[in-house]
Amino acid sequence: MSAWQRLPAYTQAEGHLAEVESAMGQHDEAISGLGRLVTTSDDPDYAAQLARILAETGQLEDADLWRAQAKARYN
C-alpha cells in the first residue's frame, strides 16, 4: 500500500494492491482500483484480474465483458 500511496500512477503497485484487497475480502476496493487500471493501461493482466474478481463476487456479466477484453488484448 505504501508504494501506491507514494506513486499512485505506478500501475503495478495498484495491481498488486488489488490482489491483496481481493484476498482480504475487500472486493469493492479491488474492483475500483482495477477499474482505473483497465482504462489507463493496455496490460491485459489487469482486465483478466478484474474479470476474475467480478466472477468471484457474482457479477458474471461484467466479468464476461472484461474477460473478452483481456483475451482481445492478449491477441
C-alpha positions in Angstrom: 0.0 0.0 0.0 2.8 2.4 0.8 4.2 2.1 -2.8 0.8 3.0 -4.2 0.4 5.9 -1.8 3.8 7.3 -2.8 3.4 6.7 -6.5 -0.3 6.5 -7.3 0.5 6.3 -11.1 2.6 3.2 -10.5 0.2 0.7 -12.1 2.0 -2.4 -10.8 1.6 -1.3 -7.2 -2.1 -0.7 -7.7 -2.5 -4.1 -9.4 -0.8 -5.9 -6.6 -2.8 -3.9 -4.0 -6.0 -5.1 -5.8 -4.9 -8.7 -5.4 -4.3 -8.2 -1.7 -7.6 -6.4 -1.2 -9.4 -9.2 -3.0 -7.7 -11.9 -0.9 -8.7 -10.0 2.2 -12.4 -9.8 1.0 -12.2 -6.1 0.1 -13.7 -6.8 -3.3 -15.2 -3.3 -3.9 -11.8 -1.7 -3.3 -10.1 -4.2 -5.6 -12.7 -3.7 -8.3 -12.4 0.1 -8.0 -8.6 0.1 -8.3 -8.6 -2.3 -11.2 -11.4 -0.3 -12.9 -9.0 2.6 -13.0 -6.2 0.4 -14.4 -8.1 -1.2 -17.2 -9.0 2.2 -18.6 -5.4 3.6 -18.4 -3.2 0.6 -19.1 -3.0 -1.7 -22.1 -1.8 -4.6 -19.9 -4.3 -7.4 -20.3 -3.4 -8.8 -16.9 -5.5 -6.1 -15.2 -8.6 -6.9 -17.3 -8.1 -10.6 -16.5 -7.7 -9.8 -12.8 -10.8 -7.7 -12.8 -12.8 -10.4 -14.6 -11.7 -13.0 -12.1 -12.7 -10.8 -9.1 -16.0 -9.8 -10.7 -16.8 -13.5 -11.3 -15.9 -14.4 -7.7 -18.4 -11.7 -6.5 -21.2 -13.0 -8.8 -21.0 -10.1 -11.3 -20.9 -12.6 -14.2 -22.0 -10.3 -17.0 -19.3 -7.7 -16.2 -16.8 -10.5 -15.7 -17.5 -11.8 -19.2 -17.0 -8.3 -20.6 -13.6 -7.9 -19.0 -12.6 -11.5 -19.8 -13.3 -10.7 -23.5 -11.3 -7.5 -23.2 -8.4 -9.4 -21.7 -8.5 -12.0 -24.4 -8.5 -9.3 -27.1 -5.6 -7.5 -25.5 -3.6 -10.7 -25.3 -4.1 -11.3 -29.0 
